[in-house]
């Protein structure tokens, strides 16, 4: 009797390692040349209940009993089917990207374009050319909005002027913003503004205190200082939904129900210029890139109606026009969203996340940037400090959606739920207690990095929502906020198509800890960081499709 350890591989990749033992067949010990077949017989019998063998490569060389041969054939067919499913999934992802890009060119905002594209792909749409022949049933199934249907209808006609007129933002006289002291300011949350999706839709879960209230009254309570009449007009225009269905303002609320509301500009809710300094990294006539300070909100939202990046950007644009001696300036920030609250905005950063933030100064640039983000042609690199020892390189491919119980948080969701989210995490330096990580995100989901880092059990240091309470308390003096920084963005210019690389130097809190972990003086941290990125991420940069 003897036993032997054998390893089987396919394409240079390890498939399985097993202990081969002699097997008696018809009263005789199997020859060594048949040991592999003897082991595979065992694997075939175990395959239905053993997930690790799903990728195994099975081949037999001897005559086996009929039942065993049939089970082996079924196992091989299942493996081929799984491979086909993976190929189908990749093909579907390509179709979704193509459809989202086409919808983005019609000025359907990025997140909504991706949702439409995923639904259309599930309905059998295989290319962008089929968008011109969509039936009403498909549009209803994908819940395509009325304005978006009109854009689809006009887009495939020769009346380009009608399309341009439709996409041009409406002329709007922006009223002046009242003084801050005249507003009843909502208390600021410890981390971010009120829960908001990528499309600017705010979500609320009704508690016992608001149960039985009217929709407009409940929203006026939740989103001060806005009035009941304002939310009544939103309900009339179908911008408020109760449990996924448009609702009237007089509807009564039940405990545990969910409200979604999309804001828009109005005389009582407007965006005005405010003199707030900006750290400009790049600027031309079409776009601007700034190093956003931690604590600044990107655009007005509940609890943060003033002091936002949009307010500062509007003031900077007015100053430029005055310097050019334009007595009656007509240039305004582009508003592709049409709600009057996000002029020039093309993407967002969390309130306490610092780093590179892009904005558009023309409608053409805003459309181009939104399309680039929607089609994933923007290379986005973040810097994070986290407790524990990270692996040298980790890939997190886990869907992200609303937390099943806490609607204020996001969470990793099973396949089939939430939305696709991919993060690639590189360890740059570590002392065993803390690690400095570079995070490359392929997608841009809400709180993506913070959720994925928590999933790895190495949450962002200082994060009050997803972080480790004990570590946050120990490092409270050095981490007063989530230590997350948008370090670098690479993309093609939306108008000139020139390749741009914008880098934001890390703020003092991230740089101080990073320099200590790297073992370099604080003044040499940025050159060291750039060298590490060049060494570890060069392949990712060269292979990226801008």
RODO-2510 file (C-alpha; in nm, 4 decimals, decimal comma):
residues 546
     n   res          X          Y          Z
     1     x     0,0000     0,0000     0,0000
     2     x     0,1182     0,3509    -0,0778
     3     x    -0,0081     0,7050    -0,0976
     4     x     0,1079     0,9981    -0,3100
     5     x     0,0332     1,3711    -0,3149
     6     x    -0,0571     1,4971    -0,6624
     7     x    -0,1303     1,8441    -0,7963
     8     x    -0,3485     1,9214    -1,0966
     9     x    -0,3461     2,2517    -1,2811
    10     x    -0,4908     2,4144    -1,5905
    11     x    -0,3273     2,6971    -1,7827
    12     x    -0,0648     2,7388    -1,5132
    13     x    -0,3327     2,7981    -1,2490
    14     x    -0,3618     2,5595    -0,9551
    15     x    -0,6883     2,3662    -0,9670
    16     x    -0,6558     2,1151    -0,6829
    17     x    -0,4091     1,9258    -0,4648
    18     x    -0,5143     1,5882    -0,3324
    19     x    -0,3838     1,2749    -0,1677
    20     x    -0,4077     0,9811    -0,4088
    21     x    -0,4595     0,6403    -0,2478
    22     x    -0,4740     0,2931    -0,4075
    23     x    -0,8165     0,1861    -0,5246
    24     x    -0,9170    -0,1759    -0,5796
    25     x    -1,1270    -0,2498    -0,8839
    26     x    -1,2452    -0,6034    -0,9652
    27     x    -1,0223    -0,7447    -0,6937
    28     x    -0,7007    -0,5824    -0,8206
    29     x    -0,5122    -0,2761    -0,7014
    30     x    -0,5248    -0,0029    -0,9684
    31     x    -0,1984     0,0626    -1,1462
    32     x    -0,0161     0,3915    -1,0767
    33     x    -0,1111     0,5159    -1,4233
    34     x    -0,4751     0,4865    -1,3200
    35     x    -0,4369     0,6723    -0,9914
    36     x    -0,5569     0,9983    -1,1466
    37     x    -0,8664     0,8265    -1,2814
    38     x    -0,9345     0,6691    -0,9437
    39     x    -0,9189     1,0101    -0,7780
    40     x    -1,1429     1,1638    -1,0449
    41     x    -1,4023     0,8951    -0,9881
    42     x    -1,4176     1,0114    -0,6265
    43     x    -1,4352     1,3776    -0,7346
    44     x    -1,7202     1,3038    -0,9742
    45     x    -1,9206     1,1497    -0,6912
    46     x    -1,8448     1,4441    -0,4586
    47     x    -1,8949     1,7193    -0,7180
    48     x    -2,2670     1,7870    -0,6622
    49     x    -2,2092     1,8819    -0,2967
    50     x    -1,8566     2,0270    -0,3093
    51     x    -1,8386     2,3830    -0,4418
    52     x    -1,4529     2,3920    -0,4520
    53     x    -1,4519     2,1395    -0,7383
    54     x    -1,6593     2,3608    -0,9669
    55     x    -1,3552     2,4750    -1,1623
    56     x    -1,1854     2,1357    -1,1774
    57     x    -1,0765     1,9957    -1,5147
    58     x    -1,2009     1,6387    -1,5372
    59     x    -1,0890     1,3870    -1,7991
    60     x    -1,1024     1,0068    -1,7801
    61     x    -0,8784     0,7588    -1,9597
    62     x    -1,0252     0,4237    -1,8544
    63     x    -1,3598     0,2540    -1,8938
    64     x    -1,5751     0,3313    -1,5907
    65     x    -1,9148     0,2003    -1,4844
    66     x    -2,2038     0,3490    -1,6813
    67     x    -2,3463     0,5421    -1,3858
    68     x    -2,0080     0,6951    -1,3058
    69     x    -1,9492     0,7928    -1,6684
    70     x    -2,2902     0,9586    -1,6844
    71     x    -2,2176     1,1571    -1,3660
    72     x    -1,8822     1,2659    -1,5101
    73     x    -2,0525     1,3800    -1,8298
    74     x    -2,3033     1,5854    -1,6279
    75     x    -2,0198     1,7393    -1,4284
    76     x    -1,8359     1,8409    -1,7477
    77     x    -2,1561     1,9881    -1,8937
    78     x    -2,2109     2,1947    -1,5789
    79     x    -1,8545     2,3290    -1,5988
    80     x    -1,9050     2,4278    -1,9642
    81     x    -2,2329     2,5947    -1,8747
    82     x    -2,0694     2,7956    -1,5983
    83     x    -1,7969     2,9083    -1,8386
    84     x    -2,0643     3,0127    -2,0860
    85     x    -2,2421     3,2083    -1,8123
    86     x    -1,9245     3,4013    -1,7373
    87     x    -1,8812     3,4830    -2,1049
    88     x    -2,2436     3,5927    -2,1250
    89     x    -2,1946     3,8152    -1,8207
    90     x    -1,8943     3,9861    -1,9787
    91     x    -2,0906     4,0405    -2,2995
    92     x    -2,3802     4,1902    -2,1035
    93     x    -2,1437     4,4298    -1,9273
    94     x    -2,0114     4,5488    -2,2645
    95     x    -2,3675     4,6054    -2,3859
    96     x    -2,4566     4,7996    -2,0692
    97     x    -2,1535     5,0247    -2,1156
    98     x    -2,2458     5,0898    -2,4787
    99     x    -2,6077     5,1688    -2,3954
   100     x    -2,5125     5,3913    -2,1014
   101     x    -2,2716     5,5850    -2,3213
   102     x    -2,5398     5,6376    -2,5866
   103     x    -2,7918     5,7517    -2,3260
   104     x    -2,5323     5,9811    -2,1734
   105     x    -2,4945     6,1580    -2,5081
   106     x    -2,8659     6,2371    -2,4854
   107     x    -2,7940     6,4125    -2,1550
   108     x    -2,9572     6,1455    -1,9409
   109     x    -2,7523     6,1739    -1,6222
   110     x    -2,4943     5,9067    -1,5442
   111     x    -2,6630     5,7007    -1,2725
   112     x    -3,0008     5,7037    -1,4473
   113     x    -2,8373     5,6114    -1,7789
   114     x    -2,6732     5,3064    -1,6189
   115     x    -3,0029     5,1970    -1,4601
   116     x    -3,1820     5,2277    -1,7944
   117     x    -2,8994     5,0434    -1,9716
   118     x    -2,9085     4,7511    -1,7264
   119     x    -3,2855     4,7185    -1,7603
   120     x    -3,2770     4,7469    -2,1419
   121     x    -3,0083     4,4797    -2,1573
   122     x    -3,2296     4,2497    -1,9478
   123     x    -3,5115     4,3187    -2,1950
   124     x    -3,3001     4,1963    -2,4864
   125     x    -3,1577     4,5212    -2,6289
   126     x    -2,8184     4,4298    -2,7752
   127     x    -2,6848     4,7568    -2,9209
   128     x    -2,7335     5,1333    -2,9174
   129     x    -2,8932     5,1188    -3,2638
   130     x    -3,1921     4,9387    -3,1138
   131     x    -3,2727     5,2429    -2,9000
   132     x    -3,4517     5,3948    -3,1988
   133     x    -3,7025     5,1086    -3,2128
   134     x    -3,7901     5,0663    -2,8452
   135     x    -4,1521     4,9732    -2,7852
   136     x    -4,3771     5,1352    -2,5285
   137     x    -4,3873     4,8079    -2,3348
   138     x    -4,0064     4,8087    -2,2949
   139     x    -4,0044     5,1737    -2,1924
   140     x    -4,2758     5,1055    -1,9342
   141     x    -4,0934     4,8009    -1,8031
   142     x    -3,7764     5,0070    -1,7508
   143     x    -3,9750     5,2964    -1,5975
   144     x    -3,8268     5,5476    -1,8427
   145     x    -3,9338     5,8977    -1,7510
   146     x    -4,1487     6,1065    -1,9832
   147     x    -3,8776     6,3647    -2,0500
   148     x    -3,6253     6,0923    -2,1266
   149     x    -3,8678     5,9260    -2,3680
   150     x    -3,8982     6,2548    -2,5527
   151     x    -3,5198     6,2775    -2,5767
   152     x    -3,5012     5,9249    -2,7165
   153     x    -3,7692     6,0082    -2,9711
   154     x    -3,6018     6,3274    -3,0903
   155     x    -3,2496     6,1841    -3,0828
   156     x    -3,3071     5,9535    -3,3795
   157     x    -3,4607     6,2167    -3,6053
   158     x    -3,2819     6,4651    -3,8268
   159     x    -3,4180     6,7591    -3,6280
   160     x    -3,0944     6,8304    -3,4431
   161     x    -3,2081     7,1808    -3,3580
   162     x    -3,5028     7,0381    -3,1668
   163     x    -3,2659     6,8131    -2,9750
   164     x    -3,0355     7,1010    -2,8883
   165     x    -3,3285     7,3124    -2,7760
   166     x    -3,4509     7,0294    -2,5578
   167     x    -3,1136     6,9762    -2,3927
   168     x    -3,0450     7,3455    -2,3392
   169     x    -3,1071     7,4347    -1,9752
   170     x    -3,4081     7,6612    -1,9261
   171     x    -3,3500     8,0294    -1,8769
   172     x    -3,3700     8,0970    -1,5096
   173     x    -3,3390     8,4100    -1,3022
   174     x    -3,1630     8,2971    -0,9871
   175     x    -3,3015     8,4898    -0,6898
   176     x    -3,0655     8,6092    -0,4269
   177     x    -2,9945     8,3829    -0,1361
   178     x    -3,1266     8,5072     0,1987
   179     x    -2,8833     8,5729     0,4745
   180     x    -2,7699     8,2696     0,6700
   181     x    -2,9115     8,4116     0,9931
   182     x    -3,2569     8,4282     0,8323
   183     x    -3,2588     8,0547     0,7673
   184     x    -3,3478     7,7912     1,0227
   185     x    -3,0403     7,5742     0,9854
   186     x    -3,0868     7,1982     1,0197
   187     x    -2,8287     7,0324     1,2439
   188     x    -2,5285     6,9004     1,0560
   189     x    -2,4818     6,5254     1,0642
   190     x    -2,1545     6,3820     1,1947
   191     x    -2,0503     6,2542     0,8527
   192     x    -2,2522     6,3392     0,5436
   193     x    -2,5643     6,5302     0,4435
   194     x    -2,9032     6,3593     0,4461
   195     x    -2,9021     6,0233     0,2649
   196     x    -2,8783     6,0882    -0,1052
   197     x    -2,8376     5,8653    -0,4071
   198     x    -2,6090     5,9377    -0,7006
   199     x    -2,8971     6,1004    -0,8868
   200     x    -2,9695     6,3569    -0,6113
   201     x    -3,2761     6,1747    -0,4760
   202     x    -3,3104     6,1898    -0,0975
   203     x    -3,4492     5,8924     0,0910
   204     x    -3,6193     5,8768     0,4297
   205     x    -3,7675     5,6012     0,6408
   206     x    -4,0776     5,7061     0,8333
   207     x    -4,0587     5,6510     1,2095
   208     x    -4,3343     5,6388     1,4683
   209     x    -4,3181     6,0148     1,5282
   210     x    -4,4209     6,0910     1,1673
   211     x    -4,6644     5,8033     1,1217
   212     x    -5,0083     5,9343     1,0198
   213     x    -4,8709     6,2659     0,8871
   214     x    -4,9336     6,3984     0,5388
   215     x    -4,6522     6,3606     0,2869
   216     x    -4,5947     6,7346     0,2424
   217     x    -4,6015     6,7987     0,6182
   218     x    -4,3592     6,5154     0,6922
   219     x    -4,1119     6,6347     0,4288
   220     x    -4,1313     6,9915     0,5575
   221     x    -4,0390     6,8572     0,9014
   222     x    -3,7543     6,6415     0,7709
   223     x    -3,6048     6,8987     0,5323
   224     x    -3,6238     7,2396     0,6944
   225     x    -3,6478     7,5251     0,6010
   226     x    -3,8463     7,4144     0,2955
   227     x    -4,2236     7,4653     0,3162
   228     x    -4,5225     7,2356     0,2717
   229     x    -4,6266     7,4203    -0,0434
   230     x    -4,2834     7,3514    -0,1963
   231     x    -4,3172     6,9773    -0,1386
   232     x    -4,6779     6,9910    -0,2526
   233     x    -4,5612     7,1194    -0,5906
   234     x    -4,3001     6,8400    -0,6071
   235     x    -4,5736     6,5832    -0,5416
   236     x    -4,7813     6,7345    -0,8208
   237     x    -4,4927     6,6920    -1,0634
   238     x    -4,4287     6,3306    -0,9652
   239     x    -4,0978     6,3994    -0,7888
   240     x    -4,2018     6,2365    -0,4600
   241     x    -4,2489     5,8594    -0,4327
   242     x    -4,3840     5,6506    -0,1440
   243     x    -4,2505     5,2941    -0,1464
   244     x    -4,1568     5,3369    -0,5124
   245     x    -4,4891     5,4839    -0,6320
   246     x    -4,5617     5,8549    -0,7038
   247     x    -4,7776     5,9914    -0,4264
   248     x    -5,0135     6,2829    -0,3655
   249     x    -4,9282     6,5447    -0,1087
   250     x    -5,2325     6,4550     0,1038
   251     x    -5,1433     6,0847     0,1382
   252     x    -5,0970     5,9610     0,4955
   253     x    -4,7738     5,7861     0,5968
   254     x    -4,7312     5,4575     0,7801
   255     x    -4,4437     5,3687     1,0090
   256     x    -4,1616     5,1940     0,8212
   257     x    -4,2587     5,3261     0,4765
   258     x    -3,9953     5,4879     0,2546
   259     x    -4,0092     5,8303     0,0927
   260     x    -3,7987     5,9427    -0,2026
   261     x    -3,7872     6,3056    -0,3084
   262     x    -3,5938     6,4873    -0,5793
   263     x    -3,5377     6,8567    -0,5113
   264     x    -3,5373     7,1374    -0,7647
   265     x    -3,4706     7,5090    -0,7550
   266     x    -3,7477     7,7399    -0,6405
   267     x    -3,7732     8,0938    -0,5005
   268     x    -3,7371     7,9506    -0,1503
   269     x    -3,4550     7,7149    -0,2512
   270     x    -3,1976     7,8769    -0,4789
   271     x    -2,8236     7,8739    -0,5288
   272     x    -2,6285     8,1968    -0,5095
   273     x    -2,2643     8,2992    -0,5215
   274     x    -2,0619     8,2980    -0,1995
   275     x    -1,7057     8,4154    -0,1494
   276     x    -1,5358     8,0924    -0,0462
   277     x    -1,1704     8,0278    -0,1369
   278     x    -1,0922     7,7369    -0,3688
   279     x    -0,7574     7,5602    -0,4156
   280     x    -0,7477     7,5398    -0,7960
   281     x    -0,5402     7,2585    -0,9482
   282     x    -0,6364     7,3078    -1,3143
   283     x    -0,8593     7,5540    -1,4945
   284     x    -0,9396     7,6487    -1,8521
   285     x    -1,2389     7,7927    -2,0358
   286     x    -1,4280     7,4619    -2,0240
   287     x    -1,3610     7,2981    -1,6853
   288     x    -1,1993     7,3394    -1,3468
   289     x    -1,0357     7,0993    -1,0999
   290     x    -0,9942     7,1921    -0,7335
   291     x    -0,8518     7,0337    -0,4197
   292     x    -1,1688     7,0120    -0,2096
   293     x    -1,1150     7,0788     0,1579
   294     x    -1,2570     6,8264     0,4072
   295     x    -1,5904     6,9418     0,5449
   296     x    -1,7116     7,1127     0,2258
   297     x    -2,0327     6,9778     0,0710
   298     x    -2,0355     6,9622    -0,3099
   299     x    -2,3845     7,1046    -0,3737
   300     x    -2,6793     7,2256    -0,1636
   301     x    -2,8564     6,9503     0,0280
   302     x    -3,0695     6,9246     0,3410
   303     x    -2,8734     7,0654     0,6315
   304     x    -2,6186     7,2289     0,3983
   305     x    -2,8008     7,4874     0,1880
   306     x    -2,5055     7,7303     0,1805
   307     x    -2,1281     7,7184     0,1946
   308     x    -2,1017     7,4502    -0,0734
   309     x    -1,8586     7,4042    -0,3603
   310     x    -2,1281     7,5155    -0,6063
   311     x    -2,1726     7,8445    -0,4199
   312     x    -1,7971     7,9051    -0,4310
   313     x    -1,7774     7,8137    -0,7999
   314     x    -2,0532     8,0585    -0,8925
   315     x    -1,8666     8,3386    -0,7123
   316     x    -1,5430     8,2523    -0,8929
   317     x    -1,7215     8,2646    -1,2288
   318     x    -1,8672     8,6057    -1,1485
   319     x    -1,5217     8,7354    -1,0577
   320     x    -1,3814     8,6139    -1,3888
   321     x    -1,6558     8,7940    -1,5784
   322     x    -1,5919     9,1158    -1,3865
   323     x    -1,2193     9,0937    -1,4606
   324     x    -1,3054     9,0623    -1,8280
   325     x    -1,5145     9,3808    -1,7899
   326     x    -1,8419     9,2171    -1,8814
   327     x    -2,0873     9,4694    -1,7466
   328     x    -2,3864     9,2457    -1,8189
   329     x    -2,2525     8,8936    -1,7763
   330     x    -2,4647     8,6310    -1,9486
   331     x    -2,2482     8,3276    -1,8870
   332     x    -2,3845     8,0898    -1,6243
   333     x    -2,2730     7,7553    -1,4987
   334     x    -2,4222     7,4740    -1,7068
   335     x    -2,7146     7,2845    -1,5549
   336     x    -2,7520     6,9539    -1,7383
   337     x    -2,9588     6,8092    -1,4522
   338     x    -3,2220     7,0805    -1,4825
   339     x    -3,2943     7,1041    -1,1102
   340     x    -3,1049     7,4298    -1,0513
   341     x    -2,9177     7,2846    -0,7511
   342     x    -2,6155     7,1249    -0,9205
   343     x    -2,4851     7,3650    -1,1862
   344     x    -2,1448     7,2559    -1,3172
   345     x    -2,1407     6,9374    -1,1064
   346     x    -2,0205     6,6168    -1,2772
   347     x    -1,9356     6,3969    -0,9764
   348     x    -1,9286     6,4186    -0,5976
   349     x    -1,7088     6,3513    -0,2985
   350     x    -1,8338     6,2781     0,0521
   351     x    -1,8451     6,5778     0,2812
   352     x    -1,5311     6,4911     0,4800
   353     x    -1,3374     6,3424     0,1873
   354     x    -1,0732     6,5778     0,0497
   355     x    -0,9052     6,5813    -0,2895
   356     x    -0,9609     6,6262    -0,6616
   357     x    -1,3061     6,7517    -0,7583
   358     x    -1,3960     6,8318    -1,1189
   359     x    -1,6599     7,0742    -1,2446
   360     x    -1,7699     7,2028    -1,5848
   361     x    -1,7912     7,5642    -1,6995
   362     x    -1,9791     7,4972    -2,0235
   363     x    -2,2675     7,2700    -2,1181
   364     x    -2,0549     7,0858    -2,3733
   365     x    -1,7909     7,0129    -2,1113
   366     x    -2,0512     6,9013    -1,8581
   367     x    -2,2050     6,6595    -2,1063
   368     x    -1,8614     6,5236    -2,1963
   369     x    -1,7543     6,4758    -1,8348
   370     x    -2,0825     6,3113    -1,7361
   371     x    -2,0476     6,0730    -2,0288
   372     x    -1,6877     5,9927    -1,9302
   373     x    -1,7891     5,9077    -1,5731
   374     x    -2,0909     5,7059    -1,6881
   375     x    -1,8826     5,4989    -1,9330
   376     x    -1,6005     5,4515    -1,6772
   377     x    -1,3351     5,6348    -1,8766
   378     x    -1,2049     5,8297    -1,5743
   379     x    -0,9103     5,6858    -1,3781
   380     x    -0,9737     5,7645    -1,0086
   381     x    -0,7167     5,6974    -0,7353
   382     x    -0,7722     5,7569    -0,3645
   383     x    -0,5446     5,7513    -0,0604
   384     x    -0,6686     5,5987     0,2665
   385     x    -0,5323     5,5258     0,6131
   386     x    -0,6753     5,2176     0,7820
   387     x    -0,6019     5,0027     1,0891
   388     x    -0,4433     4,6613     1,0476
   389     x    -0,2108     4,5069     0,7923
   390     x    -0,3482     4,5048     0,4383
   391     x    -0,2573     4,2513     0,1727
   392     x    -0,0143     4,3828    -0,0922
   393     x    -0,3007     4,3891    -0,3432
   394     x    -0,6717     4,3158    -0,2997
   395     x    -0,9594     4,3244    -0,5466
   396     x    -1,3066     4,3781    -0,4001
   397     x    -1,5837     4,2984    -0,6493
   398     x    -1,8928     4,3236    -0,4304
   399     x    -2,2246     4,4876    -0,5089
   400     x    -2,3271     4,7875    -0,2983
   401     x    -2,6790     4,8909    -0,2046
   402     x    -2,8807     5,0386     0,0795
   403     x    -2,8342     4,8686     0,4141
   404     x    -3,1311     4,6334     0,4700
   405     x    -3,2066     4,7803     0,8140
   406     x    -3,0310     5,1184     0,8386
   407     x    -3,1406     5,3305     0,5411
   408     x    -2,8795     5,5949     0,6233
   409     x    -2,5968     5,3533     0,5380
   410     x    -2,4772     5,1572     0,2377
   411     x    -2,3682     4,7945     0,2609
   412     x    -2,2257     4,5065     0,0569
   413     x    -2,5175     4,3207    -0,0997
   414     x    -2,5429     3,9709    -0,2531
   415     x    -2,5130     3,9224    -0,6265
   416     x    -2,8360     4,0249    -0,7917
   417     x    -2,8973     4,3009    -0,5373
   418     x    -2,7533     4,6505    -0,5271
   419     x    -2,5214     4,7721    -0,8018
   420     x    -2,1856     4,6542    -0,9267
   421     x    -1,8858     4,8058    -0,7452
   422     x    -1,5180     4,7223    -0,8005
   423     x    -1,2234     4,8512    -0,5953
   424     x    -0,8555     4,7582    -0,6281
   425     x    -0,6564     4,8233    -0,3089
   426     x    -0,2750     4,8491    -0,2972
   427     x    -0,0731     4,8571     0,0238
   428     x     0,1834     5,1378     0,0013
   429     x     0,3265     5,1287     0,3544
   430     x     0,2519     4,9788     0,6964
   431     x     0,3970     4,9500     1,0462
   432     x     0,1801     4,6538     1,1424
   433     x    -0,0740     4,8700     1,3264
   434     x    -0,1787     5,1094     1,0508
   435     x    -0,1582     5,0846     0,6722
   436     x    -0,1450     5,3427     0,3960
   437     x    -0,3477     5,2270     0,0966
   438     x    -0,3972     5,3447    -0,2609
   439     x    -0,7496     5,2595    -0,3779
   440     x    -0,8319     5,2495    -0,7478
   441     x    -1,2077     5,2452    -0,8084
   442     x    -1,3529     5,1168    -1,1334
   443     x    -1,7030     5,2333    -1,0396
   444     x    -1,8327     5,5260    -0,8384
   445     x    -2,0978     5,4084    -0,5949
   446     x    -2,2059     5,6023    -0,2888
   447     x    -1,9552     5,5431    -0,0042
   448     x    -1,7888     5,2739    -0,2185
   449     x    -1,4392     5,2854    -0,0681
   450     x    -1,5658     5,3140     0,2894
   451     x    -1,8001     5,0155     0,2442
   452     x    -1,5414     4,7980     0,0674
   453     x    -1,2718     4,8754     0,3237
   454     x    -1,5119     4,7764     0,5996
   455     x    -1,5852     4,4554     0,4073
   456     x    -1,2119     4,3738     0,4252
   457     x    -1,2253     4,4400     0,8022
   458     x    -0,9811     4,7285     0,7603
   459     x    -1,2168     5,0302     0,7645
   460     x    -1,1042     5,3836     0,6963
   461     x    -0,9550     5,5337     1,0107
   462     x    -1,1739     5,8033     1,1664
   463     x    -1,4918     5,7007     0,9822
   464     x    -1,7824     5,7471     1,2285
   465     x    -2,0281     5,5490     1,0130
   466     x    -1,8299     5,2496     0,8843
   467     x    -1,5158     5,2672     1,0999
   468     x    -1,3950     5,0733     1,4012
   469     x    -1,5080     5,2448     1,7230
   470     x    -1,2047     5,1378     1,9276
   471     x    -0,9516     5,2508     1,6661
   472     x    -1,1340     5,5799     1,6150
   473     x    -1,1165     5,6452     1,9890
   474     x    -0,7449     5,5559     2,0102
   475     x    -0,6519     5,7770     1,7137
   476     x    -0,9034     6,0557     1,7762
   477     x    -0,6272     6,3155     1,8107
   478     x    -0,4851     6,2333     1,4647
   479     x    -0,8012     6,1244     1,2835
   480     x    -1,0764     6,3793     1,3402
   481     x    -1,2416     6,2787     1,0120
   482     x    -1,2351     5,9773     0,7771
   483     x    -0,8766     5,9789     0,6450
   484     x    -0,9745     5,9428     0,2807
   485     x    -0,8298     6,1627     0,0052
   486     x    -0,9019     6,1740    -0,3699
   487     x    -0,5401     6,1790    -0,4807
   488     x    -0,5395     6,1677    -0,8595
   489     x    -0,7739     6,1791    -1,1585
   490     x    -0,6753     6,1001    -1,5182
   491     x    -0,9084     6,1571    -1,8122
   492     x    -0,9360     6,2983    -2,1601
   493     x    -1,0321     6,6659    -2,1713
   494     x    -1,4054     6,6790    -2,2574
   495     x    -1,3489     6,9255    -2,5439
   496     x    -0,9862     6,9130    -2,6619
   497     x    -0,9489     6,5353    -2,5902
   498     x    -0,6068     6,6022    -2,4388
   499     x    -0,5061     6,3560    -2,1668
   500     x    -0,5147     6,5287    -1,8273
   501     x    -0,3593     6,4138    -1,5008
   502     x    -0,4664     6,6129    -1,1947
   503     x    -0,3035     6,5393    -0,8577
   504     x    -0,4116     6,6895    -0,5257
   505     x    -0,1448     6,6981    -0,2517
   506     x    -0,2748     6,5185     0,0602
   507     x    -0,3822     6,7381     0,3541
   508     x    -0,1761     6,7509     0,6710
   509     x    -0,3652     6,4795     0,8610
   510     x    -0,3172     6,2178     0,5870
   511     x     0,0353     6,3328     0,4961
   512     x     0,1600     6,3241     0,8562
   513     x     0,0518     5,9656     0,9183
   514     x     0,1543     5,8600     0,5681
   515     x     0,5054     5,9994     0,6056
   516     x     0,5476     5,8196     0,9384
   517     x     0,4345     5,4887     0,7890
   518     x     0,6620     5,5371     0,4871
   519     x     0,9607     5,6322     0,7057
   520     x     1,0318     5,9558     0,5183
   521     x     1,0307     6,3234     0,6263
   522     x     0,7020     6,5059     0,5778
   523     x     0,8525     6,7260     0,3046
   524     x     0,9541     6,4190     0,1027
   525     x     0,6234     6,2352     0,1349
   526     x     0,4654     6,3561    -0,1925
   527     x     0,7672     6,2585    -0,4117
   528     x     0,7788     5,9215    -0,2340
   529     x     0,4070     5,8770    -0,2949
   530     x     0,4358     5,9562    -0,6658
   531     x     0,7224     5,7076    -0,7000
   532     x     0,5168     5,4338    -0,5301
   533     x     0,2213     5,4964    -0,7601
   534     x     0,4470     5,4850    -1,0646
   535     x     0,5959     5,1549    -0,9471
   536     x     0,2841     4,9712    -0,8337
   537     x     0,0159     5,1117    -1,0643
   538     x     0,1995     5,1702    -1,3924
   539     x     0,0392     4,8657    -1,5560
   540     x    -0,3086     4,9846    -1,4536
   541     x    -0,2429     5,3284    -1,6005
   542     x    -0,1045     5,1965    -1,9297
   543     x    -0,3887     4,9463    -1,9803
   544     x    -0,6719     5,1855    -1,8906
   545     x    -0,9074     5,2873    -2,1732
   546     x    -0,9593     5,6633    -2,1482
***
